[in-house]
Amino acid sequence: MWRLAFFVFTLGISYVTRTRPPEPQHATPAGFDEIDFPTATAGREIPQLYGQRILKGPNCVWFGDYKTTAIWR
């Protein structure tokens, strides 16, 4: 019986001392400057990379020939 009382007591303590999430703010939609997706803009630099890199928001004019190859027959 004391275990149940202890459980209820500790549950109440954890409920009272929990951290509350912040109030939700009114979000504004992201503009084109905030989104990282490939674009094709005239006058913008085209990066030349070597090896494996993470490129956020590249100015991609052409990206290879897409081909499908069967893996399982």
C-alpha positions in Angstrom: 0.0 0.0 0.0 2.8 2.4 0.8 4.3 1.8 -2.7 1.1 3.0 -4.3 1.1 6.1 -2.1 4.8 6.7 -2.9 4.1 6.3 -6.6 1.2 8.8 -6.5 3.4 11.3 -4.5 6.3 11.1 -6.9 3.9 11.3 -9.9 2.5 14.5 -8.4 6.0 16.0 -7.8 7.0 15.2 -11.3 3.8 16.8 -12.7 4.3 20.0 -10.7 8.0 20.4 -11.5 7.9 19.5 -15.2 9.2 21.9 -17.8 6.5 23.4 -20.0 7.0 24.0 -23.7 7.1 27.6 -24.8 3.9 29.2 -26.2 3.6 28.6 -29.9 4.6 31.7 -32.0 2.8 32.6 -35.2 5.1 31.2 -37.8 5.7 33.0 -41.1 6.3 31.0 -44.2 9.9 30.7 -45.3 11.1 32.9 -48.2 13.1 31.7 -51.1 16.3 32.9 -49.4 15.7 30.6 -46.4 15.1 27.3 -48.4 18.1 25.2 -49.4 17.1 23.7 -52.8 18.9 23.6 -56.1 18.2 26.6 -58.3 19.3 27.7 -61.8 19.9 31.4 -61.5 21.8 33.4 -64.1 24.8 35.3 -62.7 25.1 33.1 -59.6 28.3 31.2 -59.0 28.5 27.5 -59.9 30.6 25.8 -57.3 33.3 23.3 -58.4 33.7 20.6 -55.7 36.1 17.7 -55.4 35.3 14.6 -53.3 32.2 14.3 -51.1 30.7 17.5 -49.9 27.4 18.7 -48.5 26.2 21.5 -50.7 23.2 23.5 -49.5 21.3 25.4 -52.1 23.6 24.9 -55.1 23.2 26.7 -58.4 22.8 23.6 -60.5 22.6 24.1 -64.3 22.9 20.4 -65.3 23.1 17.2 -63.3 24.0 14.1 -65.3 21.9 11.6 -67.2 19.4 9.9 -64.9 19.3 6.2 -65.8 17.5 3.3 -64.1 19.2 0.0 -63.7 17.5 -3.2 -62.6 19.1 -4.6 -59.4 17.0 -7.7 -59.0 15.8 -9.8 -61.9 
